[in-house]
């Protein structure tokens, strides 16, 4: 009994099937109880769950409390519905914006389902039948031919020149040559050459396979399961804003308790009055427009990135990409050109290899090109001004090499007509062609693996040839050899029997070369404090060579294979992760482990990928980056960002934009919460000393939403600060108040507390006879206009200049618009009455005019003093 027969018998025994006649209908019916050949999808959240997710953050809960309280007062104490309507509207707008961000729901499993074929040809009861792929069961015998999609996982029992494209699972674009012969067990999908996997496609040849796994038990089903289990991490910005909201809320709660106690027990206020002040304090505590400003900033970043060939699927990923400090990049197509290229040629025994494109062609090289071109089936034609290439990637490299020298396969075939061919297969690893020459002779050409060519040469020639081959292989080149033989007349013998005693013609070395832009981008990323690592399904030596050329693999860095990686525990991998720069022959599970190991070290990770196998890791990464040209729908739907040019350089450009967006969001935080903190302490202090509430809720809403909100919207248009990509990334553990923000907020808050209390007391007691309305009106305009104007020293970290003020026209228009709204409350009596303001004499307006510029002056002085202290004056952005 042969090995093949023994293998078939073992498969029939284990799977309880017949590989010749297939399953019987009875067996099929019994096995269908084990489930259908479909992928299970995670249940999506309901609309109520989505709404609650947006209402459950701290800021929204505070606003909910304010809505509930103002509604109670409107009903029980006839307090009016203005507060309820205004606060409720703001809350609804914030929720709608959050829902809009999630409009592109997760579609990864849906895309995976689309990859499942609908019909498949099987052998059952001794006859071929066409059935729905969902009805396949383990043990079914499936008929395969070119163009078919594999419907389940299985072992091949027949394979004739069978090649399967497994890029969706392995990430490697070259079809895999398959065999039905028994092979040693392998962990990596790319090495399991006698198996076929669901979701892959037959590119050529025919075969049969027996189904070994269906549905969620397949390799693609395993990926679907990981997608279900893998949850996206909270972004650093979300965490920081949640912490900020918690702090503001804590201050508001403590302040509310203090105010209620003071009002009820020391000021003699009624419960209604105390609750009214509580509503005002809640409104003062929450920066109502911050979520909208953050969304606008992120959306502006989305637009900017789209112009740079990066499409953001999740709006909040714009900020996250700016904080990335590790980029785990696939090799093929992202760091390399995804185009095999002939780079080295050797055709003369007494000379060294030559680099393609360096100098004129030697006569022996021209002969080598002719032989390689004649023994090639790939084609390259221009259709509608675009080059259309068809064929194996290795042969296409030869065709492009010819084209670079102005040669074509057709040119050679005019004088050497092909009359016979022995196609390439994975067993013999060679291809042969026989040609008729004009002088009546025949030419036999055999190209393929060097150890399979039947060459006639001396020991010294063979040693030299092997030496050059090993040198090529050490440099991660794919090596192809060619030999030839002349016949005086056309032989009658089959071409298979002619292949012996060949004359050696030469070797060519091919590689998928790195993108030039990728080399510069990796260097730029390193300058920005970002570590780039390579994760690829390719072989280790190839990965190492490319990584060295690009600058990823540095002295002292480690490389590791997927097999070695699986020997490490999660703890060991986490401990060693920072030393490893290249990962080769990895599986989908390996990629997730790599991402999570970096995250355990506190890193913010961007992961690139294009295949189905990359989808779980793309989802697990802080920013999943899919390829727009070569990427599958599954990888795109699992990602946060899609590169429309598949270029690594685009990722680095997106990081720069993301950093600028984050800087502008921090400026918005500084701009809004400084005034919010001042409002909280102003309310507590004024009530505590017996002045009562110096501002009502409607006035606070007007300041927070219009006076500060409108100019704040345009902070998103501020260009990046100088040296944006010269600074290290911001750690996930870094507080939102780091890098001097806390000090600046403290200075601004203190300035406004002192200023507003001073203006209120001067207006109420100095310029009027204890008239709270005068003090309230002067306080309102000082706070509204002053907090609006000091956006200018906040909008840039460098010293303010006239050129810097003019640089963002949209912000200037926003300030004018907001100032116009505030001015209307002073001009129109009905608006004054609605906001409980009063008319002021000229002297009061003079005081306000002086007061509104004080915060800006203080902030600019503080900025310049800090620059002097650190002795590193910043370069103006416009320079």
C-alpha positions in Angstrom: 0.0 0.0 0.0 1.4 3.4 -1.0 1.6 6.4 1.3 -1.2 8.1 -0.6 -3.4 5.1 -0.3 -2.7 4.7 3.4 -3.4 8.4 3.9 -6.8 8.1 2.1 -7.7 5.1 4.3 -6.8 7.0 7.5 -8.9 10.0 6.4 -11.9 7.7 5.7 -11.5 6.0 9.1 -11.2 9.2 11.1 -13.9 11.2 9.3 -16.2 8.2 8.7 -16.6 8.9 5.0 -15.9 7.4 1.6 -13.5 9.6 -0.4 -14.7 8.0 -3.7 -18.5 8.1 -3.4 -18.9 10.7 -0.5 -21.3 10.6 2.3 -24.7 9.0 2.2 -27.9 11.0 2.7 -28.4 9.3 6.1 -24.9 10.3 7.2 -25.5 13.9 6.1 -28.8 14.1 8.0 -27.2 12.7 11.2 -24.3 15.2 11.0 -26.4 18.2 10.3 -27.4 18.0 14.0 -23.9 19.3 14.7 -24.7 22.7 13.3 -24.6 24.5 9.9 -21.6 25.8 8.0 -22.2 29.5 9.0 -20.5 32.1 11.2 -22.1 33.3 14.4 -22.4 37.0 14.9 -22.2 39.0 18.1 -25.6 40.5 19.1 -25.5 44.3 18.5 -26.5 46.7 21.2 -30.1 48.0 21.1 -31.0 51.6 20.5 -31.8 52.1 24.2 -28.4 50.6 25.2 -26.6 53.0 22.8 -28.5 56.0 24.2 -27.8 55.0 27.8 -24.1 54.5 27.0 -24.0 58.2 26.0 -26.1 59.3 29.0 -24.1 57.4 31.6 -20.9 59.5 31.5 -20.4 61.9 34.4 -21.1 65.1 32.5 -24.4 63.8 31.1 -25.5 62.6 34.5 -24.9 66.1 36.0 -27.0 67.6 33.2 -29.7 65.0 33.7 -29.8 66.0 37.4 -30.1 69.6 36.4 -32.9 68.8 34.0 -34.8 66.8 36.6 -34.3 69.5 39.2 -35.4 72.4 36.9 -38.4 70.4 35.8 -39.4 69.8 39.5 -39.0 73.5 40.2 -41.0 74.4 37.1 -43.9 72.2 38.2 -43.8 72.6 42.0 -42.7 76.2 42.3 -43.6 77.8 39.0 -40.0 78.4 38.3 -40.4 78.6 34.5 -39.4 76.1 31.8 -36.5 78.0 30.4 -33.9 76.1 32.3 -35.4 72.7 31.5 -35.7 73.4 27.8 -32.2 74.9 27.4 -30.4 72.2 29.5 -32.4 69.4 28.0 -31.7 70.6 24.4 -27.9 70.6 25.2 -28.2 67.1 26.6 -30.1 65.8 23.5 -27.6 67.5 21.1 -24.6 65.8 22.9 -26.3 62.4 22.7 -27.1 62.8 19.0 -23.5 63.8 18.3 -22.3 60.6 20.1 -24.8 58.5 18.2 -23.5 60.1 14.9 -20.0 59.0 15.8 -21.2 55.4 16.0 -23.3 55.6 12.8 -20.8 53.3 11.0 -21.6 50.2 13.1 -19.4 47.2 13.3 -19.7 45.1 10.1 -16.7 42.7 10.4 -18.8 39.6 10.9 -21.2 40.6 8.2 -18.3 41.0 5.8 -17.0 37.6 6.9 -20.4 36.1 6.1 -20.3 37.5 2.6 -17.1 35.7 2.1 -18.9 32.4 2.5 -19.8 30.9 -0.9 -23.5 30.1 -1.5 -23.2 27.0 -3.6 -20.6 24.2 -3.8 -20.2 20.9 -5.7 -19.9 17.8 -3.5 -19.8 14.1 -4.0 -22.7 12.3 -2.2 -24.1 8.8 -2.8 -21.6 8.4 -5.6 -22.9 11.4 -7.6 -21.9 15.0 -7.9 -24.4 17.4 -6.4 -24.6 21.2 -6.1 -25.7 22.2 -2.6 -25.8 25.3 -0.4 -22.5 25.8 1.3 -24.3 26.2 4.6 -25.4 22.6 4.3 -21.9 21.2 4.2 -21.0 18.7 7.0 -17.7 17.2 8.2 -16.8 14.3 5.8 -18.2 15.8 2.7 -16.0 15.5 -0.4 -15.8 18.8 -2.2 -14.9 19.2 -5.9 -12.5 22.2 -6.5 -11.6 24.0 -9.7 -10.1 27.4 -10.8 -12.2 30.3 -9.6 -13.9 28.4 -6.8 -14.0 29.7 -3.2 -13.2 27.2 -0.5 -16.4 26.7 1.5 -14.9 25.0 4.6 -11.6 23.7 6.0 -10.5 20.4 4.6 -7.7 18.0 3.7 -6.8 17.7 0.0 -7.2 14.2 -1.4 -6.5 15.2 -5.1 -4.5 18.1 -6.4 -3.5 18.7 -10.0 -1.4 21.9 -10.4 -3.6 23.3 -7.6 -2.8 26.8 -6.3 -4.9 28.6 -3.7 -4.8 32.3 -2.8 -4.6 32.4 1.0 -3.9 36.1 1.4 -7.1 36.7 3.4 -5.7 34.4 6.1 -1.9 34.8 5.8 -1.5 38.3 4.4 0.8 37.0 1.6 -0.4 37.7 -1.9 1.4 34.8 -3.8 -0.9 31.7 -4.3 0.3 28.6 -2.4 1.0 25.5 -4.4 -1.0 22.6 -2.9 -0.4 18.9 -2.8 -2.5 15.9 -1.8 0.6 14.1 -0.5 1.0 13.6 3.3 3.2 16.3 4.8 4.6 17.0 8.3 2.2 18.8 10.6 2.7 22.6 10.7 1.3 25.3 13.0 1.3 28.1 10.4 -1.5 28.1 7.8 1.0 29.0 5.1 3.0 25.8 5.7 0.0 23.5 5.7 0.2 22.7 1.9 -2.1 19.7 1.9 -5.0 21.6 3.5 -7.5 24.1 2.2 -9.2 26.8 4.3 -12.6 28.4 4.2 -12.7 31.9 2.6 -9.6 31.3 0.4 -9.8 30.9 -3.4 -8.6 28.5 -6.1 -6.5 30.5 -8.6 -5.6 27.6 -10.9 -5.7 23.8 -11.1 -8.2 21.2 -9.9 -8.6 19.1 -6.8 -10.8 17.4 -4.2 -10.9 17.9 -0.5 -12.7 16.2 2.4 -14.3 18.6 4.9 -12.6 18.5 8.3 -14.2 21.6 9.9 -17.2 23.9 9.3 -18.6 27.1 10.6 -17.0 28.5 13.7 -14.6 25.6 13.9 -12.8 26.7 10.7 -9.7 28.9 10.7 -11.9 31.9 9.5 -14.5 30.9 12.2 -11.7 31.2 14.8 -11.0 34.7 13.6 -14.8 35.5 13.8 -14.8 34.2 17.4 -11.8 36.4 18.2 -13.7 39.4 16.7 -16.6 38.7 19.0 -14.4 38.4 22.0 -12.1 41.4 21.3 -13.3 44.7 22.7 -11.9 48.1 21.6 -10.1 49.9 24.4 -11.3 53.3 25.8 -9.3 56.0 24.1 -6.8 58.1 26.1 -8.9 61.2 25.5 -12.1 59.5 26.7 -10.3 58.5 29.9 -8.9 61.9 30.5 -12.2 63.7 29.8 -14.0 61.2 32.1 -11.5 62.0 34.8 -12.0 65.7 34.2 -15.8 65.4 34.4 -15.5 63.4 37.6 -13.4 66.2 39.2 -15.8 68.9 38.1 -18.7 66.9 39.4 -17.0 66.3 42.7 -16.5 70.0 43.1 -20.1 70.7 42.1 -21.5 68.1 44.5 -19.5 69.3 47.4 -20.3 72.9 46.5 -24.0 72.1 46.1 -24.1 70.6 49.6 -22.3 73.6 51.0 -24.6 76.1 49.3 -27.7 74.2 50.3 -26.5 74.1 54.0 -25.6 77.8 53.9 -28.8 78.8 52.2 -31.1 76.8 54.4 -29.5 77.2 57.8 -27.5 80.5 57.6 -29.1 82.6 54.9 -32.8 81.7 55.7 -33.5 80.7 52.1 -36.4 78.5 51.2 -35.9 75.0 49.9 -36.9 76.2 46.4 -34.3 79.0 46.5 -31.6 76.6 47.6 -32.5 74.2 44.8 -32.4 77.0 42.3 -28.9 77.8 43.3 -28.1 74.0 43.0 -29.3 74.0 39.4 -27.1 77.1 38.7 -24.1 75.4 40.3 -24.7 72.2 38.2 -24.9 74.3 35.1 -21.7 76.1 36.1 -19.9 72.8 36.7 -20.4 71.2 33.3 -18.6 72.6 30.2 -21.7 72.0 28.0 -20.0 72.7 24.7 -16.8 70.6 25.4 -18.2 67.4 23.8 -19.4 69.3 20.8 -16.0 71.1 20.5 -14.1 67.8 20.9 -16.3 66.3 18.1 -15.8 69.2 15.8 -12.0 69.1 16.4 -12.0 65.3 15.7 -14.2 65.8 12.6 -11.8 68.5 11.3 -9.0 66.0 11.8 -11.0 63.5 9.8 -11.2 65.9 6.9 -7.5 66.8 7.1 -6.5 63.1 7.2 -8.8 62.3 4.2 -6.8 64.7 2.1 -3.7 62.8 3.3 -5.2 59.5 2.0 -6.3 58.3 5.5 -10.0 57.6 6.0 -11.1 57.5 9.6 -13.9 55.1 10.4 -14.0 56.1 14.1 -13.9 59.8 14.8 -12.3 59.5 18.2 -9.4 57.5 16.6 -8.1 60.8 15.3 -6.9 61.7 18.7 -5.7 58.2 19.5 -3.5 58.0 16.4 -1.8 61.2 17.6 -0.8 59.4 20.9 0.6 56.3 19.2 4.1 55.3 20.3 4.2 51.8 18.6 3.3 51.0 15.0 3.1 47.3 14.3 3.2 47.2 10.5 2.7 44.5 8.0 5.5 44.1 5.5 4.0 43.4 2.1 2.5 46.4 0.3 2.8 48.8 3.3 6.5 48.9 3.9 7.3 47.2 0.5 6.0 47.8 -3.0 4.1 44.5 -3.2 5.8 43.9 -6.5 8.5 41.3 -7.0 11.4 42.9 -8.7 14.6 41.4 -10.2 17.5 43.2 -8.4 20.5 40.9 -8.9 21.8 39.0 -12.0 24.7 36.5 -12.4 25.4 34.9 -15.7 29.2 34.6 -16.0 31.3 32.2 -13.9 34.4 34.4 -13.8 32.6 37.6 -12.7 30.5 38.9 -9.7 26.8 39.4 -9.7 25.5 42.7 -11.1 22.8 45.0 -9.9 19.9 45.5 -12.3 20.0 49.0 -13.7 23.7 49.7 -13.1 25.5 50.1 -16.4 25.0 48.6 -19.9 23.8 45.1 -20.3 26.5 42.4 -20.9 26.0 39.9 -23.8 25.6 37.0 -21.3 22.9 39.0 -19.4 21.0 39.6 -22.7 21.1 35.8 -23.3 19.8 35.2 -19.8 17.0 37.7 -20.3 16.0 36.0 -23.5 15.9 32.5 -21.9 13.9 33.7 -18.9 11.5 35.6 -21.1 10.9 32.6 -23.4 10.2 30.3 -20.4 7.6 32.7 -19.0 3.8 32.8 -19.2 3.1 36.1 -17.5 1.8 39.0 -19.7 1.9 42.8 -19.3 -0.2 44.9 -21.6 -1.3 48.5 -21.8 -5.1 48.8 -21.7 -6.7 52.3 -21.7 -3.4 53.9 -20.7 -3.0 51.5 -17.7 -0.7 48.5 -17.4 -2.6 45.2 -16.9 -0.5 42.4 -15.5 -1.5 38.8 -15.5 0.4 35.9 -14.1 2.5 34.6 -11.3 4.4 37.2 -9.2 7.7 35.6 -10.0 7.2 35.6 -13.7 5.8 39.1 -13.6 9.1 40.2 -12.1 10.8 38.8 -15.2 8.4 40.5 -17.5 9.0 43.9 -15.8 12.7 43.3 -15.9 12.5 42.9 -19.7 10.2 45.9 -20.0 12.8 48.1 -18.2 15.2 47.3 -21.0 12.7 47.8 -23.8 12.2 44.1 -24.4 9.1 41.9 -24.4 8.4 38.2 -24.4 6.7 38.6 -27.8 9.9 40.0 -29.3 11.8 36.8 -28.4 9.0 34.4 -29.5 9.0 35.8 -33.0 12.3 33.9 -33.6 11.7 31.1 -31.1 8.2 29.8 -31.5 7.1 27.7 -28.5 6.0 24.2 -29.5 5.7 22.4 -26.1 5.6 23.1 -22.4 6.1 21.2 -19.2 4.2 23.4 -16.6 5.6 24.2 -13.2 4.4 22.2 -10.3 5.4 22.1 -6.6 6.9 18.6 -6.8 9.5 19.1 -9.5 9.8 22.9 -8.9 10.8 23.6 -12.5 9.1 24.7 -15.8 10.3 23.7 -19.3 9.5 25.1 -22.7 10.6 23.8 -26.2 11.1 26.2 -29.1 11.5 26.0 -32.9 14.3 28.2 -34.2 14.5 29.7 -37.7 17.6 27.6 -38.6 15.7 24.4 -37.9 17.2 23.7 -34.6 15.2 23.3 -31.4 15.9 25.1 -28.0 14.9 23.6 -24.7 14.7 26.0 -21.7 14.3 24.9 -18.1 13.9 27.4 -15.3 13.3 26.8 -11.6 14.9 25.9 -8.3 18.7 25.6 -8.6 18.8 22.2 -6.9 16.2 20.8 -9.4 17.9 21.8 -12.6 19.6 18.8 -14.3 22.8 20.7 -15.2 26.0 19.5 -16.9 28.9 21.3 -15.2 32.2 20.7 -13.4 32.6 20.5 -9.6 34.2 24.0 -9.6 31.4 25.5 -11.6 28.8 23.9 -9.3 30.6 25.2 -6.2 30.7 28.7 -7.6 27.0 28.6 -8.6 26.0 27.4 -5.1 28.1 30.1 -3.6 26.4 32.9 -5.5 23.0 31.2 -4.8 23.7 31.2 -1.1 24.8 34.8 -1.2 21.5 35.8 -2.9 19.5 33.7 -0.4 21.3 35.3 2.6 20.2 38.7 1.3 16.5 37.4 1.3 16.4 37.2 -2.5 14.1 34.7 -4.2 16.5 32.8 -6.5 15.6 31.5 -9.9 18.0 29.5 -12.2 17.8 28.7 -15.9 19.5 26.1 -18.1 19.2 25.4 -21.8 20.0 22.8 -24.5 20.1 22.9 -28.3 18.9 20.1 -30.6 19.9 19.9 -34.3 16.3 19.0 -35.2 13.0 19.1 -33.4 13.0 15.9 -31.2 10.1 13.5 -31.3 10.7 12.6 -27.6 8.2 14.1 -25.0 9.5 17.3 -23.4 9.6 15.6 -20.0 12.3 13.2 -21.2 14.5 15.9 -22.8 15.4 17.6 -19.5 19.0 16.5 -18.8 22.6 17.7 -19.4 21.6 21.3 -19.5 24.0 24.2 -20.0 23.8 26.7 -17.1 22.8 30.2 -18.2 22.6 32.1 -14.9 20.7 33.1 -11.8 18.4 36.0 -11.0 17.6 37.3 -7.5 14.2 38.9 -6.8 12.7 40.6 -3.9 9.7 42.8 -3.0 11.7 46.0 -2.5 10.9 48.5 0.3 9.2 51.7 -0.5 11.5 54.7 -0.5 8.9 56.7 1.3 8.7 54.0 4.0 12.4 54.4 4.8 12.0 58.1 5.4 8.7 57.7 7.3 10.2 55.1 9.7 13.0 57.6 10.4 10.5 60.4 11.0 8.5 58.2 13.3 11.6 57.3 15.3 12.4 61.1 15.6 8.9 61.5 17.0 9.5 58.8 19.6 7.5 56.2 17.8 8.8 52.6 17.6 8.1 50.7 14.4 8.0 46.9 14.4 7.4 44.5 11.5 4.8 41.7 11.7 4.7 39.5 8.6 3.7 36.1 7.4 6.8 36.0 5.4 10.0 33.9 6.1 12.4 35.2 8.8 15.4 35.9 6.5 13.3 37.9 4.1 11.7 39.9 6.9 15.1 40.6 8.5 16.6 41.8 5.2 13.7 44.2 4.5 13.6 45.4 8.1 17.3 46.3 8.0 16.9 48.2 4.7 14.0 50.2 6.1 15.6 51.0 9.4 13.3 48.9 11.6 15.9 46.3 12.7 18.7 48.0 14.6 21.8 46.7 16.3 20.8 44.7 19.3 17.1 44.2 18.3 15.7 40.7 18.3 13.8 38.8 15.6 11.4 36.0 16.3 9.2 33.5 14.5 5.6 32.7 15.3 6.7 29.2 16.4 9.2 30.6 18.9 6.6 33.2 20.0 4.2 30.5 20.9 6.8 29.0 23.3 6.7 32.2 25.4 4.1 32.8 28.1 2.2 36.1 28.0 4.3 37.3 30.9 7.5 36.4 29.1 6.4 38.1 25.9 5.4 41.2 27.8 8.9 41.3 29.4 10.7 40.8 26.1 8.4 42.8 23.8 10.5 46.0 23.8 13.5 44.1 22.5 11.8 42.5 19.5 11.5 44.4 16.2 10.6 41.7 13.7 8.0 38.9 13.8 7.9 36.4 11.0 5.5 33.5 10.1 2.9 34.7 12.7 -0.7 33.6 13.2 -3.8 35.8 14.0 -3.5 34.8 17.6 0.1 35.8 17.7 -0.8 39.3 16.4 -3.3 39.9 19.2 -0.7 38.7 21.8 1.9 41.1 20.4 -0.6 44.0 20.5 -1.7 43.2 24.0 1.9 42.7 25.2 2.7 46.2 24.1 -0.4 47.6 25.7 0.6 45.9 29.0 3.7 48.0 28.8 1.5 51.1 28.6 1.9 51.6 24.9 -0.7 53.0 22.5 -0.5 50.7 19.5 -1.3 51.2 15.8 -1.6 47.9 13.9 -1.7 47.6 10.1 -3.2 44.8 8.1 -5.0 43.8 5.0 -6.3 40.3 5.4 -9.0 38.5 7.3 -6.2 37.1 9.6 -5.4 40.7 10.6 -9.0 41.7 11.7 -8.9 40.6 15.4 -5.6 42.4 15.9 -6.8 45.5 14.1 -9.8 45.5 16.5 -7.7 44.9 19.6 -5.2 47.6 18.7 -5.7 51.2 19.9 -5.8 52.2 16.2 -6.4 49.5 13.6 -5.1 50.6 10.2 -6.4 48.7 7.1 -5.2 48.9 3.5 -7.7 50.5 1.1 -6.3 49.0 -2.1 -5.3 45.4 -1.1 -7.3 45.1 2.1 -10.3 42.8 2.5 -13.7 44.1 3.6 -13.3 42.3 6.8 -10.0 44.1 7.7 -11.5 47.4 6.7 -14.6 47.0 8.8 -12.5 45.9 11.8 -10.2 48.9 11.5 -10.3 52.5 12.7 -8.4 54.0 9.8 -8.1 53.0 6.1 -5.2 54.0 4.0 -6.3 54.7 0.4 -2.7 54.5 -0.8 -1.5 51.6 1.3 1.5 53.7 2.2 3.3 53.6 5.6 4.1 57.3 5.1 0.4 58.1 5.4 0.3 56.6 8.9 3.1 59.0 10.0 1.3 61.9 8.4 -1.9 60.9 10.3 0.0 60.8 13.6 1.1 64.4 12.9 -2.5 65.5 12.3 -3.7 63.5 15.3 -1.2 65.3 17.5 -2.3 68.7 16.2 -6.0 67.7 16.9 -5.1 66.6 20.5 -3.2 69.9 21.1 -6.3 71.8 20.0 -8.6 69.8 22.2 -6.3 70.5 25.1 -6.6 74.2 24.3 -10.4 73.9 24.2 -10.3 72.2 27.6 -8.1 75.0 29.0 -10.3 77.6 27.4 -13.6 76.1 28.8 -12.8 74.6 32.2 -10.8 77.6 33.6 -14.0 79.6 33.4 -16.1 76.7 34.7 -13.9 76.3 37.8 -14.1 80.1 38.3 -17.9 80.0 38.1 -18.1 77.2 40.7 -15.9 79.0 43.2 -17.5 82.3 42.4 -21.0 80.9 43.2 -19.8 79.1 46.4 -17.9 82.2 47.7 -20.7 84.7 46.9 -23.4 82.6 48.6 -21.0 81.8 51.5 -20.5 85.5 52.4 -24.2 86.3 52.0 -24.3 88.0 48.6 -26.6 85.3 47.2 -26.2 83.8 43.7 -24.2 86.3 41.6 -25.4 84.7 38.3 -28.5 82.8 37.4 -28.6 79.5 35.4 -29.7 81.2 32.1 -26.7 83.6 32.3 -24.3 80.8 33.0 -25.7 78.9 30.0 -25.3 81.9 27.7 -21.7 82.3 28.8 -20.9 78.6 28.5 -22.7 77.8 25.3 -22.5 81.0 23.3 -19.8 83.3 24.6 -17.3 80.5 25.1 -18.8 77.8 22.9 -18.8 79.6 19.6 -15.2 80.8 19.6 -14.2 77.4 21.1 -15.6 75.6 18.0 -12.9 77.3 15.8 -10.0 76.2 18.0 -10.1 73.0 15.8 -8.7 75.0 12.9 -5.5 76.0 14.7 -2.4 74.7 12.9 0.0 72.4 14.7 2.4 73.8 17.1 6.1 74.1 16.1 8.1 70.9 16.5 4.9 68.9 16.6 6.8 65.7 15.4 9.9 66.4 17.4 8.4 65.6 20.8 7.7 62.1 22.3 4.1 60.8 22.3 1.9 61.5 25.3 1.7 58.5 27.5 -1.8 57.0 28.2 -1.0 57.5 31.9 -0.3 61.2 31.5 -2.9 63.5 33.1 -4.9 65.9 31.1 -3.4 68.6 33.3 0.2 67.6 32.5 2.7 69.7 30.5 1.8 72.9 32.3 -2.0 72.8 31.6 -2.8 72.5 35.3 -0.7 75.5 36.1 -2.3 77.6 33.3 -5.8 76.6 34.3 -5.0 77.5 38.0 -3.7 80.9 36.9 -6.7 81.6 34.7 -9.2 80.3 37.3 -7.7 82.4 40.1 -7.6 85.5 37.8 -11.3 85.2 37.0 -12.3 84.5 40.6 -10.6 87.6 41.8 -11.6 89.7 38.9 -15.3 88.7 38.9 -15.7 89.1 42.6 -14.0 92.5 42.4 -16.2 93.6 39.5 -19.4 92.3 41.2 -18.6 94.0 44.5 -17.5 97.3 42.8 -20.7 97.3 40.7 -23.1 96.4 43.5 -21.6 98.3 46.4 -19.2 100.9 44.8 -21.1 102.1 41.8 -24.6 101.4 43.1 -26.3 101.4 46.5 -26.2 97.7 47.2 -28.0 96.9 43.9 -27.5 93.2 43.1 -28.8 93.7 39.5 -26.0 96.2 38.8 -23.3 93.9 40.2 -24.8 90.9 38.4 -24.9 92.8 35.0 -21.3 94.0 35.3 -20.2 90.5 36.4 -22.0 88.9 33.5 -20.5 91.1 30.8 -17.0 90.9 32.3 -17.1 87.1 32.4 -18.8 86.7 29.0 -16.5 89.1 27.1 -13.3 88.5 29.1 -13.4 84.7 28.8 -14.0 85.1 25.1 -11.1 87.4 24.4 -8.5 85.4 26.3 -8.9 82.6 23.7 -6.0 84.4 21.9 -3.2 83.7 24.4 -4.6 80.2 24.8 -4.7 79.3 21.1 -0.9 79.2 20.7 1.8 78.1 23.1 4.3 80.6 21.6 4.2 84.3 22.5 1.2 86.0 20.9 1.8 88.1 17.8 -0.3 90.0 15.4 0.5 87.5 12.7 -0.7 84.7 15.1 -3.9 86.5 15.7 -4.7 86.8 12.0 -3.7 83.3 11.2 -7.1 81.7 12.0 -9.8 83.9 10.4 -12.6 81.5 11.3 -11.8 81.9 15.0 -11.8 85.7 14.7 -15.2 85.5 13.0 -16.4 83.3 15.8 -15.3 85.7 18.5 -17.1 88.6 16.7 -20.2 86.5 16.4 -20.2 85.5 20.0 -19.5 89.1 21.1 -22.5 90.3 18.9 -24.8 87.9 20.8 -23.6 89.2 24.1 -23.9 92.8 22.9 -27.6 92.1 22.0 -28.4 91.3 25.6 -27.2 94.9 26.5 -28.8 96.6 23.5 -32.3 95.1 23.5 -34.5 95.6 26.6 -36.5 92.4 26.1 -33.3 90.4 26.1 -32.1 92.2 29.2 -35.3 91.3 31.0 -35.1 87.7 29.9 -31.7 87.3 31.4 -32.4 89.5 34.4 -29.9 92.2 33.5 -30.1 96.0 33.9 -29.1 99.1 31.9 -25.7 100.5 33.0 -24.2 104.0 32.9 -21.0 104.8 31.0 -18.7 104.6 34.0 -19.7 101.0 34.6 -19.0 100.2 30.9 -15.5 101.7 31.3 -14.8 99.4 34.2 -16.0 96.4 32.2 -13.9 97.5 29.1 -10.8 97.6 31.2 -11.6 94.4 33.1 -12.2 92.2 30.1 -8.6 92.5 28.9 -7.0 91.7 32.3 -7.2 87.9 32.0 -5.5 88.0 28.5 -2.7 90.1 29.9 -2.2 87.8 32.9 -2.1 84.7 30.7 0.4 86.2 28.2 2.7 87.4 31.0 2.5 83.9 32.6 3.4 82.3 29.3 6.4 84.5 28.7 7.7 84.1 32.3 7.5 80.3 31.9 9.5 80.5 28.6 12.2 82.6 30.3 12.4 80.1 33.2 13.0 77.1 31.0 15.4 79.1 28.8 14.0 77.6 25.6 11.9 80.2 23.9 9.5 78.6 21.5 9.7 79.3 17.8 6.6 81.0 16.5 4.4 78.5 14.6 4.2 80.8 11.6 8.0 80.7 11.3 
